[in-house]
């Protein structure tokens, strides 16, 4: 496995271009199996998770080709309805195939994802929705099997907002018989992007992004030709990097409106943020100010930015309270930030961060994707050298990260970690 070696203390300056959103690309790649033929998806980031999804689609009998940000997926002849354990265990988003497979093939057999680094993460709500749409659900030997001759429209209420749950059922409903209403559905921009992609295939989805989504099932969808939205978490990560290094970064090709909650909190922390269309110019202060956050479903503060924000707060003036309400175990980065000298106490889902004036470089371990990002944020400002081990997670979600950081003047190197 690789490690990242970062020499901290450089004010990062320059321009960075944002890649396509991982969490929009994955469900939209899956949506291709709702149609028969060749789909082309543009601005797909070059990430391990995208390649894992490609392998999963190929396992179902689809053709998958990826080059220069373009994914071409041929779904003329699917010959399997199984998402095996070895793929689901490396990428939870594999569960997104359940709905589309039952809808198109009448059956899906998907390995149940276990718990993961950030929490238990069940899929009961995905299955509850499919049951309401008429699927017969069975659990056996670690696999869930869903069967239905043809799914039918239903009224489904989520008692917890779930992003991939909403996406799974929205895809299934797109070719079900009749109309499906998803109440208290997730409102994330990635959900809206999937709705737009389905509509571009001839689907009839209304209300995505507003809480109640209405999907009128159609008999057939046509293949995709669609461009993915820019990644709001990558955008947010670079904003935090500008903040912690006291830098001046022009972030290009993003959608600032997708980061409103984060922008409000970063401004409260003393960052200067100017919006110019699809660009954000972010200038960091001499030292950030403490600011409290509570993670919430969109449009609240995103859990996917909690770790990076905590890294910023670890050197802020004052004490900040960070509340994680989405996942029960998303503080794995705390122990690593402490190795760098951060003063952080946690109790349940609450972290109290007492800002110190400077972090110190250390050997740290990346434990999940956003935890890895937070260690990069911290290392860029730390005194001396930080070795971030187990880089595997980072490559799941950040495209060409070290090249982008070097473009901003960072001293970053990837090395073999034997
Ligand atoms: N939940 C249930 N039952 C379900 C589904 C979810 O209890 O059937 C709970 C979860 O355990 C959690 C909450 O609902 O407590 C919200 O989870 P959600 O289902 O929204 O998460 P997800 O769809 O599995 C997506 C992103 C995550 C992101 C979360 C929250 C993708 C592929 N993944 O996960 O992204 O953190 O939404 O915004 O879209 C990441 O990119 O690093 C990442 C983890």
Boltz pocket constraint, residues with backbone or C-beta under 6 A from the ligand:
constraints:
  - pocket:
      binder: B
      contacts: [[A, 23], [A, 26], [A, 92], [A, 93], [A, 119], [A, 120], [A, 121], [A, 122], [A, 123], [A, 124], [A, 125], [A, 126], [A, 127], [A, 160], [A, 161], [A, 162], [A, 163], [A, 164], [A, 165], [A, 186], [A, 190], [A, 303], [A, 304], [A, 325], [A, 326], [A, 327], [A, 328], [A, 369], [A, 370], [A, 397]]
      max_distance: 6.0
